Amino acid sequence: MNRICAIIDSSMAQLIVRDIPQQVVIRLKQRAARRGHSAEAEHREILKQALLLPRAPSLKAMLGGIPDVGRDADFGRPRRQGRRVVL
Protein backbone atom coordinates (compact mmCIF):
# COMPACT_ATOMS: atom_id res chain seq x y z
CA MET A 1 0.00 0.00 0.00
CA ASN A 2 1.38 3.41 -0.96
CA ARG A 3 1.38 6.09 1.70
CA ILE A 4 1.72 9.80 1.01
CA CYS A 5 2.77 12.28 3.66
CA ALA A 6 2.65 16.02 3.00
CA ILE A 7 4.80 18.41 4.99
CA ILE A 8 3.38 21.91 4.63
CA ASP A 9 5.84 24.78 4.43
CA SER A 10 4.92 28.46 4.21
CA SER A 11 6.33 28.75 0.67
CA MET A 12 6.34 25.26 -0.85
CA ALA A 13 4.96 21.88 0.16
CA GLN A 14 6.99 18.71 0.21
CA LEU A 15 5.67 15.25 -0.54
CA ILE A 16 7.17 12.07 0.77
CA VAL A 17 5.92 9.00 -1.06
CA ARG A 18 6.76 5.66 0.51
CA ASP A 19 6.53 2.06 -0.66
CA ILE A 20 7.03 2.77 -4.36
CA PRO A 21 7.80 -0.35 -6.41
CA GLN A 22 11.45 -0.51 -7.46
CA GLN A 23 10.48 -0.71 -11.15
CA VAL A 24 8.68 2.64 -10.87
CA VAL A 25 11.75 4.25 -9.30
CA ILE A 26 13.98 2.83 -12.06
CA ARG A 27 11.67 4.15 -14.79
CA LEU A 28 11.51 7.56 -13.12
CA LYS A 29 15.30 7.77 -12.98
CA GLN A 30 15.62 6.63 -16.60
CA ARG A 31 13.08 9.21 -17.77
CA ALA A 32 14.83 11.93 -15.75
CA ALA A 33 18.23 10.99 -17.23
CA ARG A 34 16.85 11.15 -20.79
CA ARG A 35 15.59 14.66 -20.12
CA GLY A 36 18.65 15.82 -18.20
CA HIS A 37 16.73 16.22 -14.94
CA SER A 38 17.17 14.87 -11.48
CA ALA A 39 14.62 12.27 -10.39
CA GLU A 40 13.14 14.87 -8.04
CA ALA A 41 12.77 17.46 -10.80
CA GLU A 42 11.20 14.86 -13.09
CA HIS A 43 8.78 13.86 -10.33
CA ARG A 44 7.74 17.51 -9.95
CA GLU A 45 7.24 17.83 -13.70
CA ILE A 46 5.10 14.68 -13.86
CA LEU A 47 2.90 15.95 -11.03
CA LYS A 48 2.59 19.39 -12.62
CA GLN A 49 1.61 17.95 -16.02
CA ALA A 50 -0.88 15.53 -14.48
CA LEU A 51 -2.56 18.02 -12.19
CA LEU A 52 -2.07 21.60 -13.38
CA LEU A 53 -1.71 21.77 -17.15
CA PRO A 54 -4.91 22.01 -19.16
CA ARG A 55 -5.90 18.79 -20.85
CA ALA A 56 -7.00 18.51 -24.43
CA PRO A 57 -10.75 18.02 -24.70
CA SER A 58 -11.96 14.50 -25.29
CA LEU A 59 -13.18 13.44 -28.73
CA LYS A 60 -16.69 13.24 -27.29
CA ALA A 61 -16.46 16.84 -26.08
CA MET A 62 -15.10 18.04 -29.43
CA LEU A 63 -17.84 16.26 -31.38
CA GLY A 64 -20.44 17.65 -29.01
CA GLY A 65 -19.13 21.15 -29.71
CA ILE A 66 -19.71 20.96 -33.46
CA PRO A 67 -22.53 23.37 -34.33
CA ASP A 68 -25.77 21.89 -35.65
CA VAL A 69 -25.91 23.40 -39.13
CA GLY A 70 -27.84 22.05 -42.03
CA ARG A 71 -29.32 18.62 -42.62
CA ASP A 72 -27.40 15.42 -43.26
CA ALA A 73 -28.51 15.57 -46.92
CA ASP A 74 -26.66 18.90 -47.27
CA PHE A 75 -23.40 17.05 -46.77
CA GLY A 76 -24.15 14.10 -49.04
CA ARG A 77 -21.74 13.10 -51.77
CA PRO A 78 -22.97 12.28 -55.23
CA ARG A 79 -22.75 8.62 -56.14
CA ARG A 80 -19.96 8.01 -58.59
CA GLN A 81 -20.42 5.81 -61.57
CA GLY A 82 -17.87 3.06 -61.85
CA ARG A 83 -15.39 3.19 -64.69
CA ARG A 84 -15.05 0.63 -67.38
CA VAL A 85 -12.13 -1.70 -66.90
CA VAL A 86 -10.76 -3.89 -69.67
CA LEU A 87 -9.19 -7.12 -68.50
N, C-alpha and C positions, 0 to 999 in steps of 0.2 A: 504494500500500500504506500503510495506517495504521500508525503506530508509537506506542506508548505508553511513556512513561518515568515511573517513580515515584520521587519523592524522599522518602525516609523522614525524618520529623522525630520527636522524642521525644513530641510531643503530637498532632500531626495530620499526615497524609500529604498530599502534593501530587501531582497528576497533570498531566502535560503531554501533550497529545494533538496530534500533528502531522498534516499532510496531510489535513485535513478538507475535504470538498467545500464550496465557497462557498455552495451552496444550503442545506446543513445549518446553516451558521453563520447565514445569514439567517433561517431558520426558528426557530432557537434564540433569536435576538435578538427576533424578533416575539413568540414565546411568552412570553419574559421580560417584554417591554413590556406585554403584555396582563395579566399577573399583577402588575405593579408590582415586578418583581425585576430585578436585574442579570443579565446573561448567565451570569456565574459562579455566582450563587445558583441560577439555574434549572438549570444543569448539575448542581449538587450535588443538587438536589431530584429530578431525573430519575434520577440514579444511586441515590439512596436508595430511591426508589419501586421501581426495577427490581430492586434487590439485597437490600434489607433488610425491606421491608414484607411481611407475610404475603399470599399470593395466595389468591384464592377457589378453592375446590376445583373441579376440572373436572366437567362434567356426568357423565362416566363414573364418577368417584369418588363423586359424590352418589348416582347410581343404584345403584352397588354397595353403598352404605351403607344402603339401604332394607332393613328387616328382612323376613325371609321368613315372612310370617304368612298362613295360610289357603291356599286353593286358588284358582286362577283363577276357577272357577265361583262362588266366594263373592262376587266382585266383578262378576258379570254384571248386565246391565241387562235388564229385561223388554222383549220386543219390543212395540212400540207398533202398534196397529192404525191404519191410515190413516183419515183423515176423509173424509166424503163431500163432494165439491165439485160445485156446480151451475154449469154454464157457460152 
